Amino acid sequence: MAELHRLPDQLRENLRLVFVGTAASTRSAELGHYYAHPGNRFWRALHEAGITPRRYQPGEFASLIELGIGFTDLSKSGAGMDHQIEAASIDVSGFRAKMKKYRPKTIAFTSKKAASLFYGRPSAAISLGRQPRDESLPEVFVLPSPSGAASGSWTLEPWRELAAWIAA
């Protein structure tokens, strides 16, 4: 298998929104684009919810910084499905440091699994949508995973809630 490339963070100060995944999928790591698998609903959901003015393609992820949207993952060295990511590669303290440095207005975890790793609670204890306020963090939303492997729990509603929040 070819050497997987870690996806670069797409961050700068005062972004209106940062999407946070667990780790890059194998396909995203191979291509160097966030949410690159053709079965992933991320790019369609972004547009359908009203977060972006048009449907972007995975290869355009870097241009979203101009819309105030950034990207990162809790694991910058792992790649694959959530259950394939080594626990040792999950860097919650590193992620917190990035958020403190860049101070985005809103963080959106793109799966309950990513949020559960961040909060240190089981996925079943995590609700979708806007989270209770923690003054040490920006506003936090948890979105249903756009991965095709997570089809059973898909709903666009939390994405719409996020769109309404960032537009306010």
N, C-alpha and C positions, 0 to 999 in steps of 0.2 A: 504494500500500500504506500502511496506517495506520502511524503511528509506533510502533515496537516499544518496549515498556517493558522496562527491564532488571529482572530478578528481584532482589528485595531479599535480601541475606544473611539467614539465619535463624540467628544465632549468639549465644551468651552464654558466660560462663566455665564451665569444667569440665563441658561436655556429655559424655555417655558415648559419643556417636557423631556424626560429621559426614559427610554424604554430599557428594561432590565430583564434579561433572560437568565436561565441557569448557566448555559454554555452554548457555544455554537453547535449546530447540527453538523454531522459529518459533511453534508453537501455544502453548507455555508462555509465551513472551514476550508474545504477544497477550493471553492470559488472566491473566498474572501469577501463575501457579501452577507449581510444579515438577512435571516429568514428567506434563504435562497431556494429551498425545496419547492418544486412546482405545486405540491399538495398543501403547502402552508398558506393559511388564510390571512396572514398578517397584512400584506399590502392591500388586499381587497377590503379588509375590515377598516384599515386606516382611512381609506377614501369613503367607504359606505357610511361610516360613523360621522364623517364630516371633519376629520382631523386634518386631512390634506385636500387641496383643491382638485386634485386629479389622482388617478391610480398610478403610483410610481412602480418601477420595476426594482428587484433586488439590487441590481448593479448601480442604481441611482441613490443608494442609501446615504452616501456622503453629501449629496445636495440638500438633504432635509435639514442640515444644520442651518441653512439660510432661512428655514421656516421656524427655527428655534427648537428643533427636535434633535436629540442626541441618542446614542446607543452605547450600551455596555453589557457585560455579563458578570455573574458572580464568580464564574470560573473562566479565567482568561487562557488557561493552558489545556483544559479538557475539551473534548468534542464528542458528540454523539447524542443519543437520547438521554433523558434525565437519569434513568437507572444505570446508565453506563459511565456516568461521570464519577470519578474518584472523589470521595469525601474530602481528602486532603487537598484537592485542587480548588475547593470552594473557599473564597477569600472574602468573608463578610466584613472583616475589619478594614481591608483594603478598599472595598466598595464604599464603606462609610466615610473613609478618608477622602475618596474622590468626591463624594457628595458634599462633604464639608468644604472642600477646596473650590468646587465649581458652582455650588449653591443653585441648583436648578429649582424652579418654582414647583414642579411636580415630578414625581417618580411613578412609573407604571411598570409593575412586574407583569411579564407576559405569560405567567402561569402561577397556579397556586403552589406548585413545587418550589419555584424560585422564591416566592414570598415566605413559604414555610422554612426554607433554609435561612433566609434573612432574619425572620422573627424567632427561629428556634422552636417552632410549634408544629405539630402534625398538619398536613395539608387539610385534613377534615375539619380542623379548628380555624381555618382561614376562610373568610367570606369574600365573595367577589365584590367589586366596586370600591368606593372610597372607604378608606380605613379610618379608625378613630385617630384623632390628631395626637401627634407626638411632637412636642415643641422642639426636639432636637433634630427633626427631619423636615424636609419639604412635605407638601401634601403627598399622600401615598394612595395609589389605586392598585387593585389586583384585578387582572383581566383573565378571562378563560384562555387557555393555551390555544394559539392559532394553528398548532401542529395538526396535520392530518391524522396523526396517531391518537389525538384527543377528541375526536369527533363527537363522542357521546355527551360531552359536557359543553358543547359549543353554544354560545349565545352572543349576539352583537350588543345586547343592552348595556353591559358595563363599559363597552367601548364608546357608546353614545353618551353615557354618563360622564366619562372622561372628556369627550369632545365638548360637552356643555360646560364643564368646569374650566377647561383651558381657554374657552372663548369668552368667559365672563370677565 
